[in-house]
Amino acid sequence: MTKYVHIVYVHPVENGEPNLHKVKEEKEFESHFNALTWVDIRNGRAEQKGEELRAVYLGRVNDATGELE
C-alpha cells in the first residue's frame, strides 16, 4: 500500500518573503489537514514573537518513490 507524507519547511524571511532556498526546519505529517494546521499555528506564533521565519507547505510525497505530488 502506498504511503504519503505531507512535508512542511520553515524558511527565513528576507525582503518580506520566505527564502525558499534556505530551510531551517522540516516537519512530516500524515495528513494534509495536520500539515496545514501546523503551518497556521507556527506562523501565528512566529508573528507574535516577531520571528523572521515562516512555515510553508511543500506538498505530498510518495514514501515509496520519493516523488513530490
Long-range contacts (C-beta under 8 A, 24 or more apart in sequence): 2-62, 2-63, 2-64, 3-62, 3-63, 3-64, 4-60, 4-61, 4-62, 4-63, 4-69, 5-29, 5-30, 5-60, 5-61, 5-63, 6-30, 6-31, 6-32, 6-34, 6-35, 6-57, 6-59, 6-60, 6-61, 7-35, 7-57, 7-58, 7-59, 7-60, 7-61, 7-68, 8-35, 8-38, 8-39, 8-42, 8-55, 8-56, 8-57, 8-58, 9-55, 9-56, 9-58, 10-42, 10-53, 10-54, 10-55, 10-56, 11-53, 11-54, 11-55, 11-56, 12-52, 12-53, 13-52, 13-53, 13-54, 18-54, 18-56, 20-56, 24-53, 27-55, 32-60
